[in-house]
Protein backbone atom coordinates (compact mmCIF):
# COMPACT_ATOMS: atom_id res chain seq x y z
CA UNK A 1 0.00 0.00 0.00
CA UNK A 2 1.20 3.44 -0.84
CA UNK A 3 1.17 6.06 1.90
CA UNK A 4 0.42 9.76 1.46
CA UNK A 5 0.65 12.52 4.03
CA UNK A 6 -2.59 14.51 4.20
CA UNK A 7 -1.17 17.59 2.47
CA UNK A 8 0.16 15.59 -0.49
CA UNK A 9 -3.07 13.58 -0.68
CA UNK A 10 -5.00 16.84 -0.94
CA UNK A 11 -2.68 18.23 -3.62
CA UNK A 12 -2.71 15.00 -5.65
CA UNK A 13 -6.24 13.85 -4.96
CA UNK A 14 -6.89 12.73 -8.55
CA UNK A 15 -3.75 10.55 -8.40
CA UNK A 16 -4.75 9.10 -5.00
CA UNK A 17 -8.15 8.13 -6.42
CA UNK A 18 -6.61 6.68 -9.56
CA UNK A 19 -4.10 4.58 -7.60
CA UNK A 20 -6.84 3.45 -5.18
CA UNK A 21 -8.38 1.54 -8.08
CA UNK A 22 -5.28 -0.68 -8.03
CA UNK A 23 -4.63 -0.90 -4.26
CA UNK A 24 -5.69 0.89 -1.05
CA UNK A 25 -3.96 4.22 -0.37
CA UNK A 26 -3.10 5.15 3.24
CA UNK A 27 -3.38 8.80 4.29
CA UNK A 28 -1.28 9.90 7.26
CA UNK A 29 -1.33 12.92 9.53
CA UNK A 30 1.78 13.71 11.56
CA UNK A 31 3.16 10.33 10.56
CA UNK A 32 0.19 8.31 11.83
CA UNK A 33 -2.35 6.58 9.56
CA UNK A 34 -5.73 8.31 9.72
CA UNK A 35 -7.63 6.97 6.73
CA UNK A 36 -7.54 4.66 3.73
CA UNK A 37 -8.80 5.41 0.23
CA UNK A 38 -10.10 2.31 -1.56
CA UNK A 39 -11.92 1.70 -4.82
CA UNK A 40 -15.69 1.60 -4.73
CA UNK A 41 -15.66 -2.06 -5.81
CA UNK A 42 -13.37 -2.99 -2.91
CA UNK A 43 -15.54 -0.98 -0.52
CA UNK A 44 -18.70 -2.81 -1.65
CA UNK A 45 -17.01 -6.21 -1.38
CA UNK A 46 -15.84 -5.37 2.13
CA UNK A 47 -19.25 -4.03 3.08
CA UNK A 48 -20.98 -7.21 1.96
CA UNK A 49 -18.42 -9.35 3.77
CA UNK A 50 -18.67 -7.50 7.07
CA UNK A 51 -22.33 -6.53 7.07
CA UNK A 52 -23.64 -6.60 10.60
CA UNK A 53 -26.30 -9.13 11.38
CA UNK A 54 -28.81 -8.99 14.17
CA UNK A 55 -28.77 -11.50 17.00
CA UNK A 56 -32.10 -12.79 15.71
CA UNK A 57 -30.56 -13.55 12.32
CA UNK A 58 -27.66 -15.41 13.96
CA UNK A 59 -30.08 -17.44 16.08
CA UNK A 60 -32.18 -18.29 13.03
CA UNK A 61 -29.05 -19.49 11.22
CA UNK A 62 -28.04 -21.49 14.28
CA UNK A 63 -31.47 -23.16 14.33
CA UNK A 64 -31.15 -24.04 10.65
CA UNK A 65 -27.64 -25.44 11.13
CA UNK A 66 -28.81 -27.39 14.16
CA UNK A 67 -31.67 -28.91 12.17
CA UNK A 68 -29.26 -29.89 9.39
CA UNK A 69 -26.56 -31.25 11.71
CA UNK A 70 -28.74 -32.92 14.35
CA UNK A 71 -28.19 -36.65 14.74
CA UNK A 72 -31.62 -38.28 15.11
CA UNK A 73 -30.03 -41.58 16.20
CA UNK A 74 -28.43 -40.12 19.33
CA UNK A 75 -29.92 -41.84 22.38
CA UNK A 76 -31.39 -39.74 25.16
CA UNK A 77 -29.29 -39.24 28.27
CA UNK A 78 -30.06 -41.47 31.19
CA UNK A 79 -29.25 -41.05 34.84
CA UNK A 80 -26.13 -42.75 36.03
CA UNK A 81 -24.94 -43.67 39.45
CA UNK A 82 -22.77 -41.49 41.61
CA UNK A 83 -19.28 -41.98 40.23
CA UNK A 84 -17.60 -40.97 43.50
CA UNK A 85 -19.66 -43.17 45.78
CA UNK A 86 -19.41 -42.63 49.53
CA UNK A 87 -15.75 -41.53 49.34
CA UNK A 88 -16.66 -38.04 48.14
CA UNK A 89 -17.86 -36.77 51.50
MOURSUL-V890223 format. One record per residue. N is the residue number from 0. SS is DSSP state (helix for helix, strand for strand, loop for the rest). NEAR is the number of other ideal C-beta (glycine too) atoms within 10 Angstrom. Layout:
[[N;SS;NEAR] [N;SS;NEAR]]
This chain:
[[0;loop;11] [1;strand;13] [2;strand;13] [3;strand;20] [4;strand;15] [5;helix;13] [6;helix;9] [7;helix;14] [8;helix;21] [9;helix;11] [10;helix;12] [11;loop;13] [12;helix;12] [13;helix;8] [14;helix;14] [15;helix;17] [16;helix;13] [17;helix;12] [18;helix;17] [19;helix;19] [20;loop;13] [21;loop;9] [22;loop;11] [23;loop;14] [24;strand;22] [25;strand;15] [26;strand;17] [27;strand;15] [28;strand;12] [29;loop;7] [30;loop;7] [31;strand;6] [32;strand;11] [33;strand;12] [34;strand;13] [35;strand;14] [36;strand;18] [37;loop;17] [38;loop;17] [39;helix;9] [40;helix;9] [41;helix;14] [42;helix;14] [43;helix;11] [44;helix;12] [45;helix;11] [46;helix;9] [47;helix;8] [48;helix;7] [49;loop;7] [50;loop;7] [51;loop;5] [52;loop;9] [53;loop;8] [54;helix;7] [55;helix;8] [56;helix;10] [57;helix;10] [58;helix;10] [59;helix;12] [60;helix;11] [61;helix;10] [62;helix;10] [63;helix;10] [64;helix;10] [65;helix;9] [66;helix;8] [67;helix;7] [68;helix;7] [69;loop;9] [70;loop;5] [71;loop;4] [72;loop;5] [73;loop;7] [74;loop;5] [75;loop;4] [76;loop;6] [77;loop;5] [78;loop;4] [79;loop;6] [80;loop;6] [81;loop;8] [82;loop;6] [83;loop;8] [84;helix;8] [85;helix;6] [86;helix;6] [87;helix;7] [88;loop;5]]
